Amino acid sequence: MRAHIRAGGLGKGLLIVLIGAAALAGCANTQTAAVKHGYLFAGGRYVDTKAGPIMERQMYVESRIPAQITKPYPIVMIHGAAQTGTNFTGTPDGRKGWADYFVEQGYAVYVVDQPARGRSADAGTAGTAVRFPADVLEKRFTATAKFKLWPQAALHTQFPGEGPDRGQRGNPVFDQFYASQVQFLRPNSVSEIMLREAGAALLDKIGPAIVFTHSQSGPFGWVIADARPKLVKAIVAAEPSGPPFRNAVFGTAAARNWGVTETPMTYSPAVTDPAQIQTVEQAAADGPNLVKCLLQAEPARKLTSMQSIPVMIFAAEASYHAAYDHCTAKYLQQAGVKADFVRLENAGIRGNGHMVMIEKNNLEIAALIARWLADKVR
């Protein structure tokens, strides 16, 4: 535990660093403003290497526990591609993040760094590490209105920062955001397998929980629910990776051949090969600037592990996900899942891009989620 005190009365620029005895002992928990901060690791396994046995695939989990827990289940927050748990603990312009917001609502909150990401150790030889170039994030996440790569992009107004370079390299807020970007693993099937294992291990430690996902981690919510259906009490999927069976907007290559995942899920009738899932394309899109959904041919197989788990999927007005997230919701509904789909603009929340948890109105979106949870989770 460290306390940093700038002592203006002791000389300009002097910095006094106090190191507590608990820190010297390797303490993993601190107390701040009646919130208990801590961490744990979930999952992991030992493997033999030339240098000796090491542990891989463990997942770092930061905990924030309010002095008075008023909600029945904690929230587990799982970030998307190239991100870490910092997505939820603050914003690049210094505002409150979702973790603190939901702690204030009476939830215990657990924020993860995916295995092989951030403060979680690498995954050995699993997958290939890649990074997003800054210009890709400008075009897809932060300054989409300038590039207009999809019809809704022109509506983007909510990324933080000021001036004509808002959302672009050189703007201090964008530079803070890009500094937080890290390498991640391809293909996504590798991460799905690791998160199924580590997510299940986490719920085995902390008990039943609500799972929040974003973007790349969307399928992780589905596979964790498949692994621990009795321990997942709800899933909130912010713009989950999709749509079913193929990509959209930036290409149409086959993807998620298990419907909403790259790896096996439990279906009834049972599926042993994803080729057994028969598909059919919608005759017409549900509206302008929307993709045609690829769904199951009827009678549809059911996702048996998720039948009793309420799901909220939401899409932002200006995001590229606005074109296809409804397809993911339709697929889950067809498979018997109680999935609600929300377009933020229909809830009066306008101008958002893909990085909803750090944009200027992030707490307005958090409040929408909190209302949904109050209605669905008992």
N, C-alpha and C positions, 0 to 999 in steps of 0.2 A: 504494500500500500504506500503510495507516495503522495505527499502534499507539496505543491509548488506555490511559493508565496513571493510575489514581487514586492520588495521592501523599498518603496519610494523614499522613506525617511532615512534609509541607511546608505543612500548613495544611488545616483541614477544608474539604472540598468542592472543593479545587483540582484541576483537571483539566489534565494535560499532554498535548498532542497532538503526536506525532512523525510527521512526514511524510517518508517515504523518497524518495531520488532516483528510484527506479524509478516511484513514483507520479507524481512530477512529470513524468516522461517518458511517462505514459499507459500504464504496464505493465498487461497483461491477465492476468498469471499471478502467483500467490503460492504460498508453500510453508508448510503448516501441518501439524505432527505427521506428517511423512513423506507427506502427501497433497498432490499438486499441484493447486491450484485455478486454474481459468482460465475463459475464455469464448470463444465464437465466434458468428458469425451465419451462418445457412444460408438459401439462397434469396434472394428479393428481385428486384425489377426496377425500372428507371427508367421514369417516366412524365412526360409534359410537363404542367405546370400553368401558370396565369397568373403565378405567382411564379418559374417556371423548373422545370428537371427535378428531381424528387425520387425517392427510392427508397421502394417500398412492398412489403408482404407478406414482408419479411425476418423471420426467427425467431431470437430470442435463445436461446442454448444455454449453460448453465453446465456446466463439466466438473469432475469430481473423479476424479483418477487416483491410485491407490495406488502407493507406491514399488515394490511387487512385485505385478504383475498375475498372478494364478494361474488365472483363468477365461478361456476361449478367446475370448469375445465380450463387448463392453461392453453395458450396459443403457441404453436411452433411455426416460426417464419423461415422459409427456405427461398433463398435468392436464385436468380437466373444466371444465364451464361455471362462470363467475364466479370461477374459481380462477386461480392462477399457480403457478409452480414451487415456491413456498414450501410447498405441500402436502407435498412430498417432502423438504425440507431441514430440517424441524423440526416441532414441534407447538405449538399455542397455549399450552400450559402448560409449554413449555421442555424437552421430552424429545427424545431422538434420533429423527430421521426415517429414512425408508427409504433415502435417498441414502447417508447415513453407514453404515447397517447393511450395505448391499450392497458398499460400498467395503471395509469390514472383512472381507467374505467373499472379497475378491480381485477384484472386478469394477471395471473403469472404468465410471463413471456419468456420463451426460449428462442434465441436467434442463432442459426447455424452458419458455419462455413462448410460448404460441401467438401466431402473427401477430395483430396488433391487440390484444394483451393484455400487461399488465405492462411488461417492458423491451423488448418488440418494438414497432416503430413501428406507427402506425395503418395501416389497409388502404385508404386513400383513400375512395372512395365505396361500397365493398363492404359490403352488409348494413346492419342497423339496430342501434345499440348499446342494450342494455338492462341493467338491474341487478335482482338479487333483493332484495326487501324483507326486512328482518330477520325478520318474522314467518313468512315462507315457509320460511326456513331452520330456524327453531325447530320448525315443524310437520313438516318433511320430513327434516331431518338431525340435529338436536342434542337435541331434547326430545320425541321422537316418542311416548314412553310417556305423556306428559301429554295428548296430543291424540287418539291412537288412530284415525287416519284410515284405517288398513288393519289387518287382524287381527293381523299379526305385530308391529305397532308397540309393543304393550304389553311386549314382551320386551327393549326397548332399555335397556341398563345401562352401556354402555362409553364414552359421551362424557365427556371429562375435565371436572373441576371439582368443587366441593364445595358443599353446602348445598341448600336447597329450590329455589333458582332455577338449579340446574345446567342448562346448555344454553339459558338464556334471557337476554334483554337485562338488563344490570345485573350479571350474573355476570362477573367479570373474565376468565375463560377464554373464555366466549362472546364477550365484547366484543373480545378479541384476535382470535378467529376471524373475526368479522364485519368487523373493520377490514381484514382481508386480502382481502375480497371486492371484485371489480372489475367493470367493465362487460364484456359479451361480445356477440357478434354473433348476430343472427337473420337469416335462417333458418340452420339448421345446415349446409345444403348449401354455403353460402359458406365456412364453416370447413373442411369436407371438401375442397373444391377447394384451398384454401391449404395445408392440412396435407399433402395428396398431393404438392404441389410442394415445400414446404419440408422435409417428412420425407424425400423422395427425395434432395433436395440434401444433407441432413445425412448420410445413409448413403453418398452418393457421396464425402463428405469423410472420414468416419471408418471406413468399411468395414462388413462384416457386423455385425449387432447384434441384440440381444433388445429387443423393444418392449413397454413397460408402458403400459397405458391405464387410464383411470378414467372411468366415467359418460359424459358427452358425447363424450369423446375415444375411446370404444370403436370407433366406425366409422372413426376415423382409422387405427387399427391395420390394419383390413381394407384401406383404400385405399392405405396405404403399402406393404403386402404385395403388393397388386395392381400397384403401380408398380415395385417392386423385389423381386420374389419371391426372387431369389438372395441378396439382402442381408439379408433378415429371417429370422433363425434360430429364433425362437420369439416368440409373443405371449402376454402375460399380461394378461387383460382383467378388471379389477376392476369388477364390476357395469356392463357396457357398455350404452350407450343401446340400448333395445329396447322391446318384442319385435319380431320381424319384421312388417312391413307395417302395423302399427297401434299406437297407444299403449294403455296399460293403467293401471289404478289411478286416475289422475286424469283419465281421459277415454279415449275409444276412437277418436279421429280417425285417419284414414289417415296413415301416416308410413313412411319407409324403403321406398319403393316398389320399390327394387332388392333387397329382402329384408332385408339388414342395413345398408344405406346409403341415402342420399338421392341419390347420384350413381353414374354407371355403374361396373360391375365386369365383369371378363372371365368369361363363362360359356361352357360347351360343353354342348349346342348354343348358338351365339352368340345374344345378346340385343341387339337394336337399339332396342327400346322395352320398358320394364319391364312393359307390359301383356301382353307375351308370356310372362311368368312366371305360369303357372297356379297357383292356390292352393286349398287345402282346409283346413277347420277340423277339429281333432280332434273326434271324437264325444263324448269325455268328457275332462275335465281329468285330469292325472296324479296328483292328490291334492287333499285339502281345502285351501281358501284359495289355490289356484293357478288361473291363467287357462288357458283352452283355447288351444293354440298354433295359429297359422295357418302352415301349412307349404306346401311345393310339392306339387302333384299329381304323382304318379308317372307316367312315369319322370322323376326330378328332374334338372334341369340341374346341372352341376358347376362349382364355382368353381376354374377350372383353375390360377390363379396360386398358390393356397394349398394345393395337394394335399400338399406335402412339409413344410409348416410346422406344428410342434406348437403347439397352442393350449390355454391354461388359462383357463376362465371360472369365476369364483367369485361366489357370492352370500352376503350376510350374513344372519344369522338374523332380525334385527328390521327389516331394510330393506324398503322397498316393492318393491325389485328381487327379493325372495324370491318374489314371486308370478309372475315371468315370465322370469327369466334362463335358466331351463332351456329355454325356447323358442328363444332365440338359439343355445344349444349344439346343440339338436336340428336347427335349420336348417342350421348349419354341417356337422354330421355327415351330414345327408342330401345335402349338396352335396359330399361327399367329403373334408371337412377332418377332420384328426385332432384333434378337440376334446374335451378332458376337462372335465366340469362338476363343480364341488365346492361343496357347501353347507358353510359354515364350521362349523355346529353338528354336522354329521356327522363332522367332523375334531376335535371336542371344543372348538371355539372358539365361545363363546356370547356373546349379548347385543349383538352389533355392529349398528350402523346403517350408513348409506350411506358415511360419511366414514372408511372403514376405516384409511387411512394415518395418521390423526392421533388415533385413539381410544386408550384406555388400554392396550389389548393389541396395539398396532400391530406390535410386534416379534415377537409370537407369530405373527401373520399373515405377516410377512415371512419368518420361518423356514419356514413351510409352503410359501411360494413357492420359497424356496431349495432345499428338498428336491425339489420338482417339477422345477425346472431341472436339478438334479444328475442326475435320472433321465432327462430328455428331451433335454438339449442336450449334445452332445459336441464 
